[in-house]
């Protein structure tokens, strides 16, 4: 089976490829010659995942899936949430996004947070949604150099290390994206 993952994020692509069985061939947007910038204009993770998947299916006629992920911090009323990737505004980068979040939490004792991923799968003219959540907390300082995004400042519940201190295999077993992808893979194998 061939399926398109509607992302330009090479870190996400590599992470997901490691989780798929050999019977599923994952194609990137560049593999199908899609170099369009798909704007994430929806206000929810579900909305953005659907928007990206629908764009690829409509334009290229491909079975595909798309995801959107947000870091939701309890004491910030769920922020940065759907805006996680561009939290620092025009100067957004992983480093700037982390620094802004750490400064917003500077005087807060409640550092509870969760990563949430929603996947929209368009398969044979039907759409299916999958969700993965990983609860944890925001650290006061960066720890580790693996992973990407907010990984150096997120410590999942039950662990003493941040996502950035874990191997990709360790992270994939417990992460929000890993949980959602496992649901997706189980579904694809059955169908």
VENTAPE-V496037 format. One record per pair of residues at least 24 apart in sequence whose C-alpha atoms are under 6 Angstrom apart, sorted by the first residue. I is the first residue (numbers start at 1). J is the second residue. Records with the same first field share a line. If there is no record, write none. Layout:
I->J, J
//
This chain:
1->25
3->27, 63, 64
4->28, 64
5->64, 65, 66
6->66
44->82
45->82
46->118
49->119, 120
50->120
63->122, 123
64->121, 122
65->120, 121
66->119, 120
67->118, 119
68->117, 118
69->116, 117
70->115, 116
71->114, 115
72->113, 114
73->113
74->112, 113
94->149
111->137, 138
112->136, 137
113->137
115->176
116->176
117->176, 177
130->180
131->180
132->176, 177, 179, 180
133->176
134->175, 176
//
